[in-house]
Amino acid sequence: MPFALWSILLVSLLPLLWTLLAKAGIPYDNHQPRVGLAAASGWRQRANWAQQNAWEAFPSYAAAMLLAWMMKVPVGRLDLLAGLYLLLRLGHGLCYIADQATLRSLCWLGGMAMVVLLFVSAAGVF
């Protein structure tokens, strides 16, 4: 299976990474699992926001990648776009945690550009 398809799994795990960071070192009550994060502040709060944004961004990426795969976009192009998307989304989360708003927004924009390129590639335009 090509990296492009494995990337769907990898991208789906990013929100969990940001959640683990957000929850690190704070009391956790499994009866009320959202209470701890609701009270988070600073970098933990930003890690939680990164987690939320990662969940929001995932469906469009997964749909675009699967559509591009079904439309037989060359695997080399899919692998390249997948790698760039994954790096940009990692950068997005790290910039979120580090409170680097402008760089975070650029990473977000780059990630969305990869999604658009996947759709455009599937349509045979690119």
N, C-alpha and C positions, 0 to 999 in steps of 0.2 A: 504494500500500500504506500503511495507516495506521501512525502512530507506534507503536501497541501492538505490531504485529508486528515492526517494526524494532527495538523494544526488546529482543527476544529476542537478536538479533545483538549489540546494544550490551552487554547484561548478560553475554553469553558472552565478551566481550573484557575485562571487568574483571579476571579472574584474570591475564591477560597484562600488564595495566598494573601490578598489584602485583608480579608477577615481575620485570618490567623494573626497577622501583624496588629490589627486593631484591638484584638482581644488579649494580646500578650500582656501579662502582668496586671490585669484587672480582675476583680472578683467575678465569678461566673455562677449563675444560678440557673440550672437546667429547667426549672419550673417557670422561669421568666427570662428566657435567653436574650431578649432584646433590650432589657432594662439596662444592662451594663453599657452597651454601645450607645444607647440613647443619652446617657450621662457623660459619654466620652468627650474629651476636649483636646485641643492641640493636634499633634501628629496622629494620635489614635482616631480622632474624629475625622481627620482628612483621609486616613486609611479606610475608614468605613465609607466615606463618600466615594473613594476610588473603587471600592467593592460595588457600590450601587451603580456607578457609571459603567463598570465592566459588565455587569448583568444587562444593563440597558443597551450596550453596544454589541453584545454577543449575537442576538438573533439576526441582525442584518448581515453580519459577517458570515455566519453559518449558511444563511440562505444564498448569499452571493457566491460563496465557495462551492456549494453543492450545485447551484445552477451552472456555474462555469464548468464544473467537472462534467455534468450531464451534457453540456453543449460541446464537449470535447475541445476545450481550450487547451493548448499545448501544456504538458505537465511542467516543463521548465518555467514557463511564465507563471503558472499557478504556484509553484514552489517559491519563486522569487517574491510574488505578492504576499504569500502566506508568511514568509520570513520577515518581510518588511512590516507587515501588519502586527505580527507578534512583538517585534522589537519596539515599534511605536506604542503599542498598548502597554508594554512593560515600562517604557519611558514615561507614559502618561501616569501610571500609578505611582512610580517613584517620584515624579515631579509633584504630584498631588500631595504625597506624604511630606516632601521637602518644602512645600509651600512656594513652589516656583510656578506661579500662575501663567505667565506668558509662555514659558516653555511647555507647560502642561497643555495649554490650548493649541500650540503648534503640533504637539504629538497627537492630540485628538484629531486635528484637521488632517494630518498625514494619514492617520488610521482610516478616517472616512474617505480620503482620496483612494486608498487601496480598495475599499468596498466598491466605490464607484468604478474603478478600473476593472474590478472583477465583473461587475454587471455589464460594462461596456465591452469587455472582452467576450463575454457570453453572447452578446448581441452581434459579434463579429465586426464591431466598429474599430476596435483597437487590436 
